[in-house]
Amino acid sequence: MKIETKLAAAASEALRSLYGLEVKAEDIQLQKTKREFEGHITIVVFPYLRASRKGPEQTATEIGQWLVDNVPFVSAMNAVKGFLNISISKEAWIELLEEIDSDEKYGIKTPNEKSPLVMVEYSSPNTNKPLHLGHVRNNLLGWALSQLLQADGNKVVKTNIVNDRGIHICKSMLAWQKFGNGETPQSSGKKGDHLIGDYYVCFDKHYRAEVAALADRFRQEGMDEEKARERAEQEAPLMQEAREMLRRWEAGDPEVRALWEKMNNWVYEGFDETYKVMGVGFDKIYYESQTYLDGKKKVLEGLDKGIFYRREDGSVWADLTDAGLDEKLLLRADGTSVYMTQDIGTATQRFNDYPIDKMIYVVGNEQNYHFQVLSLLLDRLGFDWGKDLVHFSYGMVELPSGKMKSREGTVVDADDLMAEMVSQARRTVDEAGKFDDMPESERAEVARIVGLGALKYFLLKVDARKNMMFNPEESIDFNGNTGPFIQYTYARIRSLMRKAEEKGYSINAIDTDAICLSQKEQELIQHTAEFADVVGQAAADYSPSSVANYCYELTKEFNQFYHDFSIMREENEAQRNFRLLLSKNVAKVVREGMGILGIEMPERM
């Protein structure tokens, strides 16, 4: 049982004994004692002054003295106004460490049959371009959030919706038809998603040239600048051909469908390679081409039930003004669907596939309004989880050079980014001389772990709701709040444990009487024990960054301990074994925490 839990129960008994006050243990306000005061855990006593009929400090002193007299693990107390600072005994701290050590998966809950089922959607790529830096943040957040919710005892289904239809797909297809000369991933040596992305950029290049030429002609005919541009964009031959291709696709044209399937398969093979390197995956993948018809069907059902209405031009709309929103288009006049229709169709399929208790969409904050609308629509269509769906809204990630634009080919490609991070890690570790005694295969593996760990940690340590600037060089630093700093600390502890094993030290038999426990060691045990609460609170807040920053603070505190205290050279055998046990469990908790984030930990660095 946690020390905080036992202390809260004891404080509840103290209030009953001293003042006849019935307070549930879970309602006792506890907090970590501030560093400037002596103690480990602070009890807030202001709520009990009416019952005690005494001042804050006198009340705190009375409660504290009762705890010292009646609770064996309370070794001392001091009162600062209405705050009662409690010191915990050495024996209790060592007992807590032994409990942590005995639980191989400390802080991690195991889901059971009664656990709620949470579905997390992330990635959501388009099949007209490869994954880029923005997708990297999305995938890492989605994976980490899924792992976090599972660590808190939920059943989790990780899912992806692939946007594999629409005008953007036709642009790449048309450009390949016109300018590709039969090029394939095999003939070009390019990943399929990169090849198709090149033709998306190619389309935009030729389309812009057509628009510029047409607009110039219209201006010469006397049309003003804005109208000339608008007309040119509508009448550009390439765009008209792309729209015609989309109409043929929706009509099931065999030739267009065959080309679409071939090119999409190239993309999927490329995506799979990227996901594998990134270390993410999915339990179920949905495709917009297979869900949008269900969405149209569901919208028409809503129309029949009077949930939606049809305008004179034949388009179908939802009136959400009674909820403070606007009117939302669901089906165009020609019967074609919009993104909202597809999301309704995907929700329908998911609800049929799984008994979902909660649905979480990991999508950028530019879609905040979209998910407000979707939540309301799903609720009105009868989905139990619709009203309470969660939009895990995250900020954009930018580079010092500015925002990225896919159609202009100015994005930071995910594959290139990950490869460069691994290369940068290799250079950094080589320069630090940390690879001197490693074979080449191990050097390459450590560089991969460190490079990807640096990338993942840098993107996950920031509150997801915030926009952020990604700096590759800063992320690879072995000092400060970075992945490599945490990984290096872990590897340092693992090196200690190997040396202890080689020397035959028995670190699991702790002689409590022979140990002198310093304040730093008490704080380190306390900080290690907080992992379970951090996981629970981070899951409740949907906050992977809380786990990331906990891991950093714990490793920073361990490094201070490592600097100030001797471990392997400690002459007192009991003291040395205790410090080794403490180190071992710090490493265990850090490994679990970083594992939630999808970050591997190297055994050597």
HELIX and SHEET records of a PDB file:
HELIX    1   1 ILE A    3  TYR A   19  1                                  17    
HELIX    2   2 ALA A   25  ASP A   27  5                                   3    
HELIX    3   3 PHE A   46  TYR A   48  5                                   3    
HELIX    4   4 LEU A   49  SER A   52  1                                   4    
HELIX    5   5 PRO A   56  ASN A   70  1                                  15    
HELIX    6   6 LYS A   90  SER A  102  1                                  13    
HELIX    7   7 LEU A  133  ALA A  151  1                                  19    
HELIX    8   8 ILE A  167  PHE A  179  1                                  13    
HELIX    9   9 PRO A  185  SER A  188  1                                   4    
HELIX   10  10 GLY A  192  GLN A  220  1                                  29    
HELIX   11  11 GLU A  225  GLU A  235  1                                  11    
HELIX   12  12 PRO A  237  GLU A  250  1                                  14    
HELIX   13  13 PRO A  254  MET A  278  1                                  25    
HELIX   14  14 GLU A  288  ASP A  304  1                                  17    
HELIX   15  15 THR A  321  ALA A  323  5                                   3    
HELIX   16  16 TYR A  339  ASP A  353  1                                  15    
HELIX   17  17 ASN A  365  GLN A  367  5                                   3    
HELIX   18  18 ASN A  368  ARG A  380  1                                  13    
HELIX   19  19 ALA A  414  GLU A  431  1                                  18    
HELIX   20  20 GLU A  440  LEU A  460  1                                  21    
HELIX   21  21 PRO A  472  SER A  475  1                                   4    
HELIX   22  22 GLY A  483  LYS A  503  1                                  21    
HELIX   23  23 THR A  512  ALA A  514  5                                   3    
HELIX   24  24 GLN A  519  ALA A  529  1                                  11    
HELIX   25  25 PHE A  531  ASP A  541  1                                  11    
HELIX   26  26 PRO A  544  ASP A  564  1                                  21    
HELIX   27  27 GLU A  573  ILE A  596  1                                  24    
SHEET    1   A 4 LEU A  30  LYS A  32  0                                        
SHEET    2   A 4 ILE A  41  VAL A  44 -1                                        
SHEET    3   A 4 PHE A  83  ILE A  88 -1                                        
SHEET    4   A 4 VAL A  74  VAL A  80 -1                                        
SHEET    1   B 5 LYS A 284  TYR A 287  0                                        
SHEET    2   B 5 LYS A 155  VAL A 162  1                                        
SHEET    3   B 5 LEU A 117  GLU A 121  1                                        
SHEET    4   B 5 LYS A 358  GLY A 364  1                                        
SHEET    5   B 5 VAL A 390  TYR A 394  1                                        
SHEET    1   C 3 TYR A 309  ARG A 310  0                                        
SHEET    2   C 3 VAL A 316  ASP A 319 -1                                        
SHEET    3   C 3 GLU A 327  LEU A 331 -1                                        
SHEET    1   D 2 VAL A 397  GLU A 398  0                                        
SHEET    2   D 2 MET A 468  MET A 469  1                                        
END                                                                             
